[in-house]
Amino acid sequence: MRILIFTLLTLSPLLFYSQEHHQMEEHQEMSSHHEEQHTYKHAIALMLGHTHISQGKDIDGNKRFLGVPSIALDYNYYINERWSVGWHNDFINENFIVERHLGGSEEGKELERERPITTLAMVGYEFFGHFIFNAGLGGEFAKGENFFVTRIGFEAAWHFNDPSWEFVTGINYDIMWDAYDTLNFTAGVAKRF
């Protein structure tokens, strides 16, 4: 009897481990099958943002840090699990005055921007499942003067219960060549399809 009890006590952890390991393998197979069904190639995101301009000017002409509201509408096409190309658009919903400080012959000159729109062609690289590094080129368009723009950015995205919907947050640094630079923070939702 002692031998039977000893044998059962010795082998029971192995039996439980084997059963638990088998259940884990089944769960992983189901998860990978579930993920295969939800391979989305396109994503559209709508985000609200806050754009920070370090070289802003107030009405009296004094240099001050400006924060202006913005809206972002982005489209991305996923080439594979990691790489994407996209078209990102930012709409600053306010007029502001900024001092040029990025070189050029007009450095130090005041520049009035009337609700500028920035549109860029972007390339993104996703890592650790939730994070995306973006870089791209485009233009900022507003009444008066238009500028060539370079952007680098970082985004994080988390799926809702429905994997086709995500909560997205990001930070982007834009350089308007020969003019000024901005830093913007965004948060919103994206729909993958």
Secondary structure, DSSP 4 states (H G I P E B T S, - for coil): -HHHHHHHHHHHHHHHHHHHHHHHHHHHHHHHHHHHHT---EEEEEEEEEEEEEEEE-TTS-EEEEEEEEEEEEEEEESSSSEEEEEEEEEE-SEEEEE--SSSTTTT-EEEEES-EEEEEEEEEEETTTEEEEEEEEEEE-SS--EEEEEEEEEEEEE-SSTTEEEEEEEEEEEETTTEEEEEEEEEEEEE-
